[in-house]
Amino acid sequence: MILLSIHNLSFPIEDPVLKFLLVLVIILAAPLLLNKIKVPHLLGLIIAGAVIGPNGFNVLARDSSIVVTGTTGLLYIMFLAGLEIDMGDFKKNKWKSLTFGIYTFAVPFVLGYLGGYYLLHFSILTSILFASLFSSHTLIAYPLVSKLGIAKNKAVNITVGGTMITDILALLVLAVIVGMSQGDVGTEFWVKLSVSFIVFALIVLIIFPIIGRWFFKRVDDKISQYIFVLVMIYLAAMLAELAGVEAIIGAFFAGLALNRLIPHTSSLMNRVEFVGNAIFIPFFLISVGMLIDFKVFFKSWETLEVAGIMLVASIGGKYVSAVMTQKTFRLSKEEGKLIFGLSSASAAATLASVMVGYNIILSETETGEPVRLLNEHVLNGSILLILISCTISSFISMASAQKIAESDNEDTVSGDSHEEENILLAINHEETVDRMVNLGILIKAHSNTENLFALNVINEDKNESSVKNAEKLLHQAADAASAADVKMQTLKRYDNDVINGVKNVIKEQNITDLIIGLEDEKGFSPSFVYNLYNGYLQNDDVNVLVYHAAQPLSTIKKYAVMIPENAHKEAGFFHALLRVWNVARNSGATVVFYAPENILDILQKIVKKANIEAEFIIMSTWQDGEKTAAKLKEDEALIVLMAKRGMQSYVPRMRLIPELLNRHLSNNNYLLIFPFSEFDENSPEIRSVGNHDDFMEIGNVIQKIFK
C-alpha cells in the first residue's frame, strides 16, 4: 500500500509527512554541504526554495503551512534582533543608530524616486512607494553574525537600531501612500495613525515587561515559559498590525520588551535561539525562495530594466549609507562592510510593500486590464532584488563578521591569561540548586563552557539515603546547566566534615570561585555565619560568593552594589568586580554603584571601555549604605563586596551585614562577594582579566590605574 501511494505520487506533494520530511532534509543538508564550499547556508535555503517551489520543479506548493511557519521565522528574526541587542550599548549608540537609520532610509529612497519618476515614468504616488521599497531591509544575515559571537559589536548594534528606524519609516510611507491612493488621507488619518502607533509602543514596551516579570516569577515550567515567549511575539505582531504598521515591527518591539527578562546566558535564551535557528528561520528562507521565478526575466526586457534600477537603488543606496556611517563615526573598514552586509538584504518589508501595492487597483484599461499601484514588472523585479540582495548580504556579512571575530579572538589570545576560571557550586539543598546554577552561568566568562563544578559532600558513613540524595542534586545541577548549553562537572565527595571536603576539592580542581547558597527560611543562621568565617573564608586564594535567591534572576530590574572604602586594595578586588560586571552584562539589569568617590572614579573609567547600564552614587559612610540596602524594592537586589580579614579594620560594621540582611532583605535577592586576599606572586592583581571577554580590552588600563 505504501509502495502504491509512492508510485502514484504527484506534484506538488500533498502528504504532510513527506512534505515536512523534505523540508527537514533541505534544512539539514544546506549547512553541511555549503559550509564546505564557503557559501552561506542561508543562501542555499533560498535557492532550494526556488528549486522545489511552484516556479521551479513544483515539488512543494507555497501553501498556508509554509506561509505560517515562514511568517513565524520572519517574526523570529526581528524578535531575536531586539532580544539580543545590548541595551547599554543601544542607549550609548542611539544617536549613531538614528543617524544610520536616516542615512539608510534617505539615500536609497532618493535613488529609487529618481529612477521611478524620471527613468520609468511612474506617477508621483507610485514613485514614492517604489522608492520606499529600497529603504527598508531585513536582517536575514543576523543569525550568521550572532552565531559568530559578535552580536554585541558596535556595528551590529548600530545596524539593528537603524533597522527599526528605517523599517518603521518605510512602512509608514506605505500606510500613507495606500491611504492617499484610496483618498482618505486627512487630519483624521494622521491623528489616528500617530495615536495608534504610540499606544501600541507603550503597551508593548511598558505592559509586556510587567506581564513577563509576573509570569516568570510564578511559572517555572520551561515549556510554558517558551510558549509564553511565542505568545508575546505574535501578540505584539498583531497589535502592530492593528496600529497600522507591519507585524515585523511588533516582533522587534517584543524583543526589546523581553530583553531584560531573558538573560543572554539563560536556558530560556538557549531554547529561543535553538528552535528559531533550527526550524522557523530556515522555513522563512525556503518560503522566500519559493517566490522566485527565474523564467520571468527572460520574458520581458522591461522587467529586466525595472529590476536593474531596483538593484542599483537598493544595493547602491545601502552601500553609500554604510560608507557614510563608517566615515561619520570613524568605524573600521570591516565594521563598515558588516553594516552594508547586514542592511543590504531586501525581503520582508520590501515584499510586504510590493504585495500591498500590487493588490491596489487604481483603475482599468479600455480592455479591462487592471491598472495597479505597482505593476507586475515591479513585482517580478522585487523577486530578483530579493535573490541578489540576500546573496550579497550573506557573503559580505559572513566575510566581514569572520574577520571581526578573528580579530577579537587574536586580541583575547594576546591578552594576559594567567589562569583558568573554575567555578565550584557547593550544593546541599534541592530548592537552591537551580538558583545557584543560574548564578554560576550568569557570572562566568562567555568562553567558559566546561569549568563549572557541582559538589555534594557525603558523610563518610556512606548512608544510602545520603548517596541517593547527592546523586539527585548533582543530576539536577547537570540538567539545569545543560539546558543553557553548559557542561557541569559533578563531584561526590566522602568526608567527615563538609568544609574539609570543599577545601580539598578547591585545591584539587584549582577552583577560583566558590558559590554557597542560602536557604530561604534560615538565611544567615548563627551556624552558617560560624562556618562561613571559620571555614569557607579560610581559603584565602578563592573568591567566595554567598547567594540568597528570593526570585528568578531574570526578573531583577536593578542591582545595588555596595563597595566599602579601601576595597580596591584587596588582592581579589578586580576578580570580584568581574563577577559584578558579568551579572550586569548578561542580565541587562541596571547596576547602581555605591562607593567612596575615589573608587567611583575608577569604575567610571572602566565603564567607558566595558559598557554596562550603570549609575554612580557617592557613599560617604557605611551607615548610608546600610540605609539604602534596607530600602530596596521587591524587584531590586543587593550585591556587597565584603572582606575576609584585611578590610575588617576599615569597616568593622561589616560583621553586622548578616543581621541586616535577615531583618530587611529576606524577600530580596542578595549576593555577598568575599574577594580572595592572597594570590600567587607570579600572577598580577587582576589575574583573570585577560581571560574575560568584556574586560580583555581594558586590562592595560586597569593595570595603569592601580600601579
GULUMKOL-327175 format. One record per residue (C-alpha): y, x negated, z negated; residue number from 1; residue in one letter. Coordinates in steps of 0.05 Angstrom, whole numbers, plus 5000, padded with zeros to 4 digits. Layout:
! residues N
Y X Z NUM A
...
! end
This chain:
! residues 707
5000 5000 5000 1 M
5047 4943 4983 2 I
5030 4907 5048 3 L
5042 4970 5087 4 L
5111 4980 5056 5 S
5130 4908 5072 6 I
5103 4915 5143 7 H
5147 4975 5154 8 N
5207 4940 5123 9 L
5273 4958 5157 10 S
5343 4930 5152 11 F
5386 4938 5113 12 P
5338 4933 5055 13 I
5339 4994 5011 14 E
5286 4975 4959 15 D
5325 4958 4896 16 P
5274 4907 4871 17 V
5272 4868 4936 18 L
5348 4873 4944 19 K
5361 4844 4875 20 F
5307 4791 4885 21 L
5340 4767 4950 22 L
5409 4762 4917 23 V
5380 4723 4858 24 L
5345 4675 4906 25 V
5412 4662 4940 26 I
5447 4651 4873 27 I
5391 4603 4853 28 L
5386 4565 4918 29 A
5460 4556 4936 30 A
5478 4507 4880 31 P
5412 4469 4885 32 L
5419 4458 4960 33 L
5493 4450 4969 34 L
5506 4404 4910 35 N
5462 4352 4944 36 K
5509 4350 5004 37 I
5573 4354 4962 38 K
5590 4424 4985 39 V
5617 4472 4931 40 P
5565 4525 4918 41 H
5620 4578 4915 42 L
5629 4568 4989 43 L
5554 4573 5000 44 G
5552 4641 4966 45 L
5608 4667 5011 46 I
5573 4642 5074 47 I
5507 4670 5050 48 A
5541 4738 5040 49 G
5567 4735 5112 50 A
5498 4718 5139 51 V
5459 4773 5103 52 I
5516 4824 5105 53 G
5527 4882 5152 54 P
5567 4838 5200 55 N
5512 4785 5200 56 G
5438 4799 5204 57 F
5448 4864 5166 58 N
5396 4846 5114 59 V
5435 4879 5058 60 L
5488 4934 5060 61 A
5552 4926 5022 62 R
5536 4988 4983 63 D
5560 5014 4916 64 S
5513 4969 4876 65 S
5541 4906 4909 66 I
5613 4931 4902 67 V
5606 4950 4828 68 V
5574 4884 4809 69 T
5622 4845 4853 70 G
5682 4881 4823 71 T
5657 4861 4754 72 T
5654 4789 4779 73 G
5726 4792 4803 74 L
5749 4820 4737 75 L
5708 4767 4702 76 Y
5743 4710 4738 77 I
5811 4736 4716 78 M
5786 4752 4646 79 F
5759 4681 4637 80 L
5824 4652 4662 81 A
5861 4690 4607 82 G
5807 4677 4555 83 L
5802 4602 4565 84 E
5876 4587 4570 85 I
5901 4546 4512 86 D
5955 4590 4482 87 M
5990 4530 4450 88 G
5995 4495 4517 89 D
6011 4560 4552 90 F
6071 4571 4507 91 K
6091 4499 4515 92 K
6086 4504 4591 93 N
6110 4576 4600 94 K
6173 4555 4638 95 W
6131 4510 4682 96 K
6084 4568 4696 97 S
6143 4613 4711 98 L
6173 4562 4758 99 T
6107 4552 4795 100 F
6097 4628 4797 101 G
6165 4636 4831 102 I
6151 4578 4879 103 Y
6082 4603 4898 104 T
6107 4674 4908 105 F
6172 4659 4946 106 A
6151 4604 4995 107 V
6091 4640 5026 108 P
6129 4706 5024 109 F
6187 4677 5065 110 V
6140 4645 5115 111 L
6099 4709 5121 112 G
6161 4753 5130 113 Y
6189 4708 5185 114 L
6122 4707 5220 115 G
6111 4781 5215 116 G
6181 4803 5235 117 Y
6201 4752 5287 118 Y
6134 4730 5317 119 L
6090 4792 5310 120 L
6149 4841 5315 121 H
6127 4884 5256 122 F
6174 4933 5224 123 S
6212 4912 5161 124 I
6166 4950 5114 125 L
6103 4923 5148 126 T
6132 4853 5149 127 S
6147 4855 5074 128 I
6077 4880 5058 129 L
6048 4829 5107 130 F
6087 4774 5072 131 A
6062 4795 5003 132 S
5990 4783 5025 133 L
6003 4708 5021 134 F
6040 4706 4955 135 S
5981 4725 4912 136 S
5919 4682 4903 137 H
5851 4687 4870 138 T
5826 4634 4821 139 L
5760 4630 4858 140 I
5751 4556 4841 141 A
5766 4565 4767 142 Y
5692 4565 4747 143 P
5685 4497 4781 144 L
5744 4469 4742 145 V
5721 4499 4677 146 S
5651 4470 4686 147 K
5681 4400 4693 148 L
5715 4408 4626 149 G
5787 4404 4648 150 I
5807 4477 4637 151 A
5859 4453 4587 152 K
5892 4405 4636 153 N
5966 4417 4644 154 K
5959 4430 4719 155 A
5905 4483 4706 156 V
5947 4515 4652 157 N
6008 4519 4697 158 I
5967 4547 4754 159 T
5934 4601 4712 160 V
6001 4623 4682 161 G
6032 4623 4751 162 G
5975 4664 4779 163 T
5991 4720 4731 164 M
6064 4719 4753 165 I
6053 4715 4828 166 T
5997 4767 4829 167 D
6039 4816 4789 168 I
6099 4806 4836 169 L
6055 4813 4898 170 A
6021 4876 4872 171 L
6088 4906 4851 172 L
6112 4894 4923 173 V
6050 4932 4946 174 L
6065 4990 4900 175 A
6138 4993 4923 176 V
6122 4989 4997 177 I
6068 5043 4991 178 V
6118 5087 4955 179 G
6172 5074 5008 180 M
6124 5089 5065 181 S
6109 5155 5033 182 Q
6183 5168 5020 183 G
6181 5175 4944 184 D
6219 5113 4922 185 V
6279 5131 4878 186 G
6304 5123 4808 187 T
6245 5163 4781 188 E
6196 5117 4816 189 F
6226 5054 4787 190 W
6232 5082 4717 191 V
6160 5107 4719 192 K
6133 5041 4745 193 L
6172 4999 4694 194 S
6156 5043 4634 195 V
6082 5049 4652 196 S
6075 4974 4661 197 F
6110 4958 4595 198 I
6067 5010 4558 199 V
6004 4981 4590 200 F
6023 4910 4570 201 A
6040 4930 4498 202 L
5974 4968 4490 203 I
5931 4911 4515 204 V
5968 4853 4482 205 L
5981 4887 4415 206 I
5930 4942 4404 207 I
5870 4906 4435 208 F
5873 4847 4385 209 P
5876 4896 4327 210 I
5815 4933 4353 211 I
5779 4868 4367 212 G
5793 4839 4298 213 R
5769 4904 4265 214 W
5705 4905 4308 215 F
5685 4832 4298 216 F
5694 4838 4222 217 K
5646 4896 4218 218 R
5595 4883 4273 219 V
5551 4820 4270 220 D
5502 4840 4325 221 D
5511 4791 4383 222 K
5492 4840 4437 223 I
5541 4892 4412 224 S
5596 4840 4410 225 Q
5583 4822 4483 226 Y
5582 4894 4505 227 I
5647 4905 4467 228 F
5679 4849 4509 229 V
5657 4882 4574 230 L
5685 4948 4549 231 V
5752 4915 4535 232 M
5753 4883 4605 233 I
5741 4949 4640 234 Y
5786 4989 4594 235 L
5844 4941 4607 236 A
5829 4944 4682 237 A
5831 5020 4680 238 M
5897 5020 4641 239 L
5927 4973 4692 240 A
5909 5020 4748 241 E
5939 5078 4710 242 L
6002 5036 4703 243 A
6006 5027 4778 244 G
5982 4954 4784 245 V
5915 4925 4804 246 E
5856 4921 4757 247 A
5854 4845 4760 248 I
5920 4842 4722 249 I
5888 4885 4667 250 G
5828 4837 4663 251 A
5874 4777 4656 252 F
5914 4811 4601 253 F
5848 4829 4566 254 A
5832 4754 4566 255 G
5899 4738 4535 256 L
5889 4793 4483 257 A
5820 4768 4461 258 L
5838 4695 4469 259 N
5843 4681 4394 260 R
5784 4726 4376 261 L
5733 4688 4417 262 I
5736 4614 4397 263 P
5722 4567 4454 264 H
5663 4535 4418 265 T
5632 4600 4393 266 S
5565 4631 4413 267 S
5601 4692 4440 268 L
5642 4649 4487 269 M
5578 4616 4509 270 N
5548 4684 4525 271 R
5610 4708 4562 272 V
5613 4646 4606 273 E
5538 4644 4617 274 F
5530 4716 4641 275 V
5592 4713 4684 276 G
5576 4648 4718 277 N
5502 4666 4727 278 A
5507 4737 4753 279 I
5574 4772 4761 280 F
5617 4718 4794 281 I
5563 4699 4845 282 P
5556 4773 4862 283 F
5630 4777 4875 284 F
5628 4716 4921 285 L
5570 4745 4960 286 I
5606 4812 4966 287 S
5667 4776 4994 288 V
5623 4742 5045 289 G
5595 4809 5067 290 M
5665 4828 5092 291 L
5667 4770 5141 292 I
5655 4789 5214 293 D
5656 4728 5259 294 F
5650 4770 5322 295 K
5719 4800 5318 296 V
5751 4732 5331 297 F
5720 4729 5400 298 F
5741 4799 5420 299 K
5817 4795 5416 300 S
5867 4738 5425 301 W
5917 4780 5386 302 E
5871 4777 5325 303 T
5869 4701 5330 304 L
5944 4699 5337 305 E
5954 4741 5275 306 V
5901 4701 5238 307 A
5936 4636 5256 308 G
6003 4660 5230 309 I
5969 4684 5166 310 M
5935 4617 5155 311 L
6000 4578 5164 312 V
6040 4625 5119 313 A
5987 4627 5064 314 S
5957 4557 5062 315 I
6020 4522 5085 316 G
6062 4561 5035 317 G
6014 4546 4978 318 K
6014 4472 4996 319 Y
6090 4469 4996 320 V
6093 4507 4930 321 S
6043 4458 4898 322 A
6082 4398 4922 323 V
6148 4428 4896 324 M
6115 4440 4829 325 T
6087 4369 4827 326 Q
6155 4339 4843 327 K
6193 4385 4796 328 T
6150 4368 4735 329 F
6130 4297 4754 330 R
6056 4311 4754 331 L
6005 4263 4782 332 S
5983 4267 4854 333 K
5914 4292 4834 334 E
5945 4346 4790 335 E
5987 4369 4849 336 G
5925 4373 4892 337 K
5889 4412 4837 338 L
5946 4463 4835 339 I
5942 4470 4910 340 F
5866 4476 4908 341 G
5866 4530 4854 342 L
5922 4570 4885 343 S
5903 4566 4959 344 S
5846 4617 4957 345 A
5863 4687 4980 346 S
5812 4740 4964 347 A
5822 4793 4911 348 A
5894 4816 4913 349 A
5900 4799 4987 350 T
5840 4842 5004 351 L
5865 4899 4960 352 A
5934 4898 4993 353 S
5905 4896 5063 354 V
5858 4954 5050 355 M
5913 4996 5020 356 V
5960 4981 5078 357 G
5905 4993 5129 358 Y
5888 5061 5100 359 N
5961 5085 5102 360 I
5972 5122 5167 361 I
6045 5128 5186 362 L
6037 5170 5249 363 S
5994 5179 5311 364 E
6000 5155 5383 365 T
6000 5202 5442 366 E
5926 5191 5450 367 T
5913 5210 5377 368 G
5902 5139 5352 369 E
5928 5127 5281 370 P
5989 5082 5271 371 V
5973 5044 5207 372 R
6020 5006 5160 373 L
5975 4945 5172 374 L
5935 4946 5236 375 N
5863 4923 5249 376 E
5887 4855 5272 377 H
5916 4841 5203 378 V
5851 4868 5172 379 L
5808 4822 5214 380 N
5856 4763 5205 381 G
5852 4772 5130 382 S
5777 4762 5133 383 I
5786 4695 5168 384 L
5840 4677 5117 385 L
5792 4692 5060 386 I
5738 4648 5091 387 L
5782 4588 5107 388 I
5825 4592 5045 389 S
5764 4596 4999 390 C
5733 4537 5036 391 T
5796 4495 5027 392 I
5804 4517 4955 393 S
5732 4498 4938 394 S
5734 4429 4969 395 F
5804 4409 4945 396 I
5793 4436 4874 397 S
5726 4402 4866 398 M
5751 4335 4892 399 A
5814 4333 4851 400 S
5781 4362 4789 401 A
5726 4309 4792 402 Q
5777 4253 4796 403 K
5817 4281 4737 404 I
5753 4289 4697 405 A
5731 4218 4714 406 E
5799 4192 4694 407 S
5795 4228 4627 408 D
5725 4200 4615 409 N
5749 4130 4631 410 E
5805 4138 4580 411 D
5756 4163 4528 412 T
5708 4105 4540 413 V
5765 4054 4537 414 S
5789 4082 4471 415 G
5767 4056 4404 416 D
5698 4085 4389 417 S
5673 4055 4324 418 H
5623 4106 4300 419 E
5586 4168 4318 420 E
5604 4235 4289 421 E
5546 4261 4247 422 N
5557 4327 4210 423 I
5510 4350 4155 424 L
5504 4422 4131 425 L
5474 4427 4062 426 A
5445 4498 4066 427 I
5415 4535 4008 428 N
5435 4608 4013 429 H
5418 4655 4070 430 E
5485 4690 4072 431 E
5523 4625 4081 432 T
5481 4594 4138 433 V
5514 4626 4198 434 D
5583 4615 4169 435 R
5570 4541 4157 436 M
5541 4531 4226 437 V
5602 4565 4257 438 N
5648 4519 4218 439 L
5608 4458 4238 440 G
5614 4478 4312 441 I
5688 4491 4303 442 L
5706 4424 4272 443 I
5662 4379 4315 444 K
5685 4338 4375 445 A
5673 4373 4441 446 H
5626 4319 4465 447 S
5582 4323 4403 448 N
5525 4370 4422 449 T
5468 4337 4384 450 E
5492 4303 4320 451 N
5492 4364 4275 452 L
5442 4366 4218 453 F
5420 4423 4173 454 A
5387 4402 4107 455 L
5349 4441 4054 456 N
5325 4403 3993 457 V
5259 4427 3963 458 I
5239 4412 3892 459 N
5182 4362 3891 460 E
5133 4413 3860 461 D
5126 4438 3933 462 K
5127 4511 3913 463 N
5101 4551 3972 464 E
5157 4603 3970 465 S
5209 4547 3968 466 S
5179 4515 4030 467 V
5178 4581 4068 468 K
5250 4596 4047 469 N
5272 4527 4071 470 A
5237 4537 4138 471 E
5270 4605 4145 472 K
5340 4578 4130 473 L
5332 4519 4176 474 L
5306 4563 4233 475 H
5366 4609 4223 476 Q
5413 4549 4228 477 A
5380 4523 4291 478 A
5384 4592 4324 479 D
5457 4600 4307 480 A
5474 4532 4336 481 A
5432 4541 4399 482 S
5470 4605 4415 483 A
5531 4561 4424 484 A
5492 4511 4465 485 D
5490 4460 4409 486 V
5427 4426 4384 487 K
5418 4429 4309 488 M
5371 4378 4278 489 Q
5336 4409 4219 490 T
5314 4368 4158 491 L
5269 4386 4100 492 K
5274 4340 4040 493 R
5229 4338 3979 494 Y
5266 4313 3918 495 D
5270 4330 3844 496 N
5347 4331 3849 497 D
5387 4366 3904 498 V
5446 4318 3900 499 I
5400 4258 3904 500 N
5366 4288 3965 501 G
5432 4300 4000 502 V
5456 4230 3982 503 K
5393 4198 4012 504 N
5399 4237 4077 505 V
5473 4216 4083 506 I
5450 4144 4082 507 K
5391 4153 4128 508 E
5428 4193 4182 509 Q
5495 4156 4176 510 N
5530 4222 4160 511 I
5605 4224 4169 512 T
5618 4296 4146 513 D
5583 4338 4093 514 L
5594 4413 4093 515 I
5578 4453 4030 516 I
5581 4529 4030 517 G
5604 4572 3971 518 L
5570 4637 3953 519 E
5615 4698 3959 520 D
5605 4724 3888 521 E
5602 4658 3850 522 K
5657 4619 3884 523 G
5674 4557 3844 524 F
5627 4565 3785 525 S
5630 4513 3729 526 P
5563 4485 3750 527 S
5585 4477 3823 528 F
5650 4443 3802 529 V
5610 4395 3759 530 Y
5561 4380 3816 531 N
5618 4371 3864 532 L
5658 4320 3825 533 Y
5600 4285 3792 534 N
5552 4288 3851 535 G
5573 4302 3922 536 Y
5641 4267 3916 537 L
5607 4203 3893 538 Q
5592 4189 3967 539 N
5656 4150 3979 540 D
5647 4139 4054 541 D
5635 4212 4073 542 V
5684 4268 4089 543 N
5665 4327 4043 544 V
5683 4398 4062 545 L
5675 4456 4014 546 V
5677 4523 4052 547 Y
5685 4595 4029 548 H
5680 4648 4083 549 A
5701 4719 4069 550 A
5707 4740 4142 551 Q
5689 4712 4211 552 P
5727 4651 4234 553 L
5748 4686 4298 554 S
5788 4739 4260 555 T
5833 4689 4224 556 I
5905 4693 4250 557 K
5936 4636 4212 558 K
5916 4575 4171 559 Y
5960 4548 4115 560 A
5946 4473 4109 561 V
5968 4441 4043 562 M
5977 4366 4044 563 I
5999 4332 3978 564 P
6045 4273 3973 565 E
6015 4205 3989 566 N
5955 4238 4022 567 A
5966 4194 4083 568 H
5950 4133 4041 569 K
5878 4156 4033 570 E
5829 4118 4077 571 A
5800 4181 4107 572 G
5865 4219 4119 573 F
5860 4216 4194 574 F
5787 4234 4194 575 H
5804 4296 4153 576 A
5863 4312 4197 577 L
5818 4311 4259 578 L
5779 4368 4228 579 R
5842 4409 4217 580 V
5863 4396 4289 581 W
5795 4418 4315 582 N
5800 4482 4276 583 V
5867 4497 4308 584 A
5848 4477 4379 585 R
5780 4512 4380 586 N
5801 4576 4345 587 S
5871 4584 4375 588 G
5899 4604 4308 589 A
5968 4583 4285 590 T
5970 4527 4234 591 V
6026 4522 4183 592 V
6030 4454 4151 593 F
6059 4450 4080 594 Y
6072 4377 4063 595 A
6125 4328 4040 596 P
6177 4311 4093 597 E
6150 4241 4108 598 N
6081 4269 4125 599 I
6110 4326 4167 600 L
6147 4274 4208 601 D
6080 4241 4224 602 I
6047 4308 4241 603 L
6104 4327 4288 604 Q
6095 4262 4326 605 K
6021 4277 4334 606 I
6033 4348 4357 607 V
6074 4322 4416 608 K
6012 4286 4441 609 K
5957 4334 4420 610 A
5988 4403 4423 611 N
5969 4460 4377 612 I
6007 4521 4354 613 E
6037 4492 4291 614 A
6094 4505 4243 615 E
6120 4455 4192 616 F
6148 4473 4123 617 I
6171 4421 4072 618 I
6133 4427 4007 619 M
6176 4396 3952 620 S
6127 4405 3895 621 T
6053 4421 3889 622 W
6071 4483 3849 623 Q
6107 4510 3911 624 D
6043 4502 3950 625 G
6003 4540 3897 626 E
6051 4598 3901 627 K
6046 4600 3976 628 T
5970 4599 3973 629 A
5969 4656 3924 630 A
6008 4700 3972 631 K
5963 4692 4033 632 L
5948 4757 4071 633 K
5879 4784 4088 634 E
5873 4751 4157 635 D
5901 4684 4135 636 E
5861 4625 4109 637 A
5876 4563 4068 638 L
5859 4490 4082 639 I
5874 4439 4028 640 V
5868 4363 4037 641 L
5841 4344 3969 642 M
5828 4277 3935 643 A
5767 4244 3907 644 K
5796 4193 3860 645 R
5856 4157 3888 646 G
5903 4216 3891 647 M
5887 4246 3824 648 Q
5942 4204 3793 649 S
5991 4230 3846 650 Y
5975 4305 3837 651 V
5940 4318 3771 652 P
5944 4393 3781 653 R
5895 4389 3840 654 M
5839 4395 3789 655 R
5863 4467 3778 656 L
5852 4488 3850 657 I
5782 4518 3839 658 P
5811 4563 3785 659 E
5869 4583 3831 660 L
5821 4599 3889 661 L
5775 4641 3845 662 N
5834 4681 3818 663 R
5875 4693 3881 664 H
5833 4680 3944 665 L
5764 4710 3931 666 S
5775 4754 3993 667 N
5802 4699 4037 668 N
5772 4642 4076 669 N
5788 4573 4049 670 Y
5767 4502 4063 671 L
5775 4442 4017 672 L
5771 4375 4052 673 I
5759 4313 4010 674 F
5773 4252 4054 675 P
5729 4191 4046 676 F
5760 4138 4002 677 S
5723 4077 4028 678 E
5703 4053 4097 679 F
5671 3993 4130 680 D
5721 3935 4133 681 E
5707 3926 4207 682 N
5729 3997 4223 683 S
5801 4019 4229 684 P
5831 4073 4184 685 E
5824 4124 4239 686 I
5751 4108 4250 687 R
5733 4167 4295 688 S
5798 4176 4333 689 V
5772 4141 4395 690 G
5712 4188 4397 691 N
5753 4251 4396 692 H
5775 4287 4459 693 D
5842 4312 4433 694 D
5864 4251 4393 695 F
5839 4198 4441 696 M
5907 4194 4476 697 E
5946 4183 4413 698 I
5901 4132 4379 699 G
5951 4076 4391 700 N
6009 4119 4369 701 V
5976 4136 4303 702 I
5958 4063 4290 703 Q
6030 4042 4301 704 K
6056 4096 4254 705 I
6011 4073 4198 706 F
6011 3998 4207 707 K
! end
